[in-house]
Amino acid sequence: MPKRELQEKTPTMIIPAGSEIRADVHGQLNIRTPGNLVIENSGNYGTIESQNGSIRIESSADVEAVNVQCAETCYVEGSLTAWKVEADAIRLEDKARANIVLQETGQLQIGREARLVGNFSSERELFLMFSRFANQLRSLPLFAEKDRVVSDFREGQIESEGLRELPLEAPPPKTVSPEPDAEAEGELPEPLFFALVLLEREFGRSAYGPTSQRVIEELVKLLQGRDLETLELTYRTLCARIVDPGGDVQRAYELMKGHFASSE
């Protein structure tokens, strides 16, 4: 087919020099380009990054991404759901829909009929907000259902797959405090509660191999059982056994690390 006729009948995709397109362990696309990036079709992404330009999500696109990064403006005409957006500015055109948990931007422009949900400035701010409504969050049907799934998995597989053979050091005796605290009453400290939420979400995705899945299940079991002594001794070793940990696992690890470091 002649070159001119080919260009007239078929769309053309140009990948500039310096661009990177790859899939992560979860099967999500990660796109990094040196200039402007326009997304016309719906899709699920890990990271979308424009190193020196802007990102535009067209009106026909419904995009879900873990991280969106651009040096200039992130334009949304369609729909965007993201954990974090880093840009000089975010601009939501009329009728745009955006669900952004964390945003680091200098400017935010929202069209008259556009809608923005989320928009926290940091994970600390997000956790502080959730901590105010911890009881309501725990009572959501979502978490009750996940407790049932984790329980069924443990009863059906933990013995047959030898999870109990993971080497765990015996915890030292703990001095009992005469004053009751949140842990004694069965409530997890806030960092560990949010670590449990993140790990339960990863466990439900089943995106890991059997060994990593069993390790995540063990961490969930320790948190649900409030066995913080064993967790403190073993969480580093257990997390190191997870192959290609996702963002939620990494955040859960940092939460556990921060909690136990502050309690020393």
Salt bridges, closest charged atoms under 4 A:
GLU5 OE2 - LYS9 NZ 3.13
GLU20 OE1 - ARG32 NH1 3.07
GLU49 OE1 - ARG32 NE 2.78
GLU77 OE2 - ARG56 NH1 2.74
GLU93 OE2 - ARG91 NE 3.40
GLU104 OE2 - LYS84 NZ 3.23
GLU145 OE2 - ARG148 NH2 2.45
ASP152 OD2 - ARG148 NH1 2.90
GLU159 OE2 - ARG164 NH2 3.45
GLU161 OE1 - ARG214 NH1 3.35
GLU187 OE1 - ARG138 NH1 3.22
GLU202 OE1 - ARG205 NH1 2.68
GLU217 OE2 - ARG154 NH1 3.61
GLU218 OE1 - LYS221 NZ 3.18
ASP248 OD2 - ARG201 NH2 2.68
ASP248 OD2 - ARG205 NH1 3.69
ASP248 OD1 - ARG251 NH2 2.48
